[in-house]
């Protein structure tokens, strides 16, 4: 940054609303740049969806469970004069996930493409293994096409993306099938419906249905093959590491601080008012709340225009999660295991069309005490179990009977695949209603706007808003949901603020002879 802008930076007070990973990344980057940073978080700890819940005397990670796109955090820490591996311990996973459809149908996927191809050949035949190799090549092409202009640089419109890739890159954009659905694209690689189901599940990483999500989401395959890491202490430990480094760089945190509204005066942000009436001034604000919370007026009328209002059908998926300690038997759980329903289309029709829990859900389990190496641990294990749900936590919360039925159906799906659980503590159940309470304005949606159709991604808000001084970060903002993408949104918000400050400083320095500012 120019010397002429250093005074401007020193004078700037930035409030970050919310200590989710997007807000944390922005706070760290801006504090390192010398700005006066105050993070206001209404919860008791940093992390947002990267949270853990107590189960007896232990803590079970109740949100994201692994790290991908490690480069995002390496870049963030490097920008701030630190090294990621000095702050947290990471272990790379060779086994990506274990998948089951019945007691006799199991398939492991690995970070190594040829190891996965061999497993697929044994499971479904050599034709499907060759289709998998072609699928991996295409997913890598999709990722390479989108990483620079879309993920790293934050192009949020089709025109901006096309302009960035240039005329020579338009062919690459066309080849990644932007107008096809993920499900239809998978049909060009796989004939076995189980494999279409397995790779179609990547749509749920963005809270979408594979039958309506764009084919570009096949890039998730490449992201996983590039590396999945477990974090010692869980993803909540990563959030604490970012927060601790932000404090080292000068940021201040206030927990239990509920922001009631954003204040706009004379056409730009002026600060916030807390629920207890305290007013805190600010020159700029980074809002790490869900974009729908702004649009619903939950942060005051002055900031409504910066958000969005989503109909239930436009929201991404929610979930019902169960956190427990259990003794599993009959099925060799991996760190990640997925138990697929018998009819994927019927499952998504129930959730997204009928707006109800499916009778036969796909179940994801993270066995948090298991690793690739060594035998399973003795005694009860920490388990996170998850099934997808409609994001109607505000409009039509699940009844106690529906919740009990969901838990019964979940266990029935596990038993159909040979897994029996002897629960020793818990479960702590979180439904869309609780997710709406944790993340107001969402209806329980965990990923912001649903990725439906080719244009959905471009409808996400970017870092800058139409309210001067107000910036956005988080999983509901570009470039999208998930831990690394949300962190990247925080980096982009910080970059936008620093660029705007630099631009303002240059404008102030370019005065005319008569003393008029060129602002």
Secondary structure, DSSP 8 states (H G I E B T S, - for coil): --HHHHHHHHH-EEEEE--BHHHHHHHHHHHHTT-EEEEEESSSSSBTTS-EEEETTEEEE-S---B--HHHHHHHHHHTT--HHHHS-EEE-SEEEEEESSSS-EEEEESSHHHHHHHHHHHH-HHHHHHHHHHHHHHHHHHHHHIIIIIIS---SHHHHHHHHHHHHHHHHHHTTTTSBHHHHHTTT--SHHHHHHHHGGGGGGT--TTTSBGGGGHHHHHHHT--EEETT-HHHHHHHHHHHHHHTT-EEEET--EEEEEEETTEEEEEEETTS-EEE-SEEEE-S-HHHHHTTTT-GGGGGGS----GGGB--EEEEEEEEEEEESS---SEEEE--S-HHHHHIIIIIS-S--SS--EEEEETT--SSS---SS-EEEEEEEEE-S-TTTS---HHHHHHHHHHHHHHHHHTT-EEEEEEEEEEE-HHHHHHHSTTSTT-SSSB---STTGGGGS--SB-SSBTEEE-STTSTT-SSHHHHHHHHHHHHHHHHHHHHHHHHHHH---TT-----
